[in-house]
Amino acid sequence: MSYEQKPGTGSLFKNDKEGGNENWPDYRGSITMPDGSQWWLSSWLKKSKKGDTYMSLSVKPKVDGGERRTRDEQPAGAPFSDDIPF
């Protein structure tokens, strides 16, 4: 039995940046909104000018069943497409 998020809940997991880009998020996960829509969550640990630690967040809608896509896997006409009309 696989875990299924209840509406209005989400999870974040520490992101392994080993061998990758240091700009990648520190944490990644997903959230299911009360309307049932599903979104990817990304979080970066940052420091304020006063020195306080905080999390900066980003959300993106899941597509086609929720899998992540790379730039090369984007469907035709999607953002980051190499099909330039001029």
N, C-alpha and C positions, 0 to 999 in steps of 0.2 A: 504494500500500500504506500503510495507516494504522498508527501505532505502537500496539502492544499491550503493556501492562505485564505483567511476569512476576509470579507470586505472590510476595508478600513484598517488593515494591518499590513505590515511589511517586515523585511529583514535586511540587514546589512552584514557583510562578511569581509574580513580583512583581505585585501587584494595583494597577491604575491607579485611584486614588481621586479623580482630577480631576473636579470638579463633583459629587462624591458625599459621603457621610457619612464623617467622620473616624474613626468607630468601626468602619468596615469593616476586615477583616483586611489586614495588610500583604502577606501572601502567601496564595495559594490554589492548590489542586491536588487530587490524588486518590491513593489507595493501593489496591492489590489485596492482600488478606490471603492467607495460605497456604491457607485453605479456599476461595479463589476469590471471596469476597464483596468488593464494592467500596464504598469510603467516600470522602467528600469530606474534605479537610484544609483547615483554616484556621489561620493563624499571625499573631500580633501581636508586634511588637518592643516589649519593655518594659525598664525599668530597676529593679534591685533597690534596697533601701534603702542598700546599700553602693555603689551606682553601677554595678554590673555589668550589662551588656546580656544579655538572655536572650530566648528565644522562648516564648510561651504558645501552646499548641495546642488545637484543638478538632476532633473528628471527628463526622461524621454519615453515616448510611447513604445510599447512592444509591438512588433509587426509579425505577421505570418506565423502565429503560434508562439511567439516570444523569443525566437532565436536571435542572437546578436549577429550583425552583419558587418563585414569589413568593407572598405571602400570598393574593392574589386567585386564584391558580391551584390552591390546595389542593383535593384531592378532598373530596366531602361526607363529613363525619364525622371529618376529619383535624384535628389540632391547628390552632388559629387559625381554625376554621370560624366563620362568623357565625350558624350555626344553633344558637341557644340554646334548650334544651328548656323554659324557663319564661318 
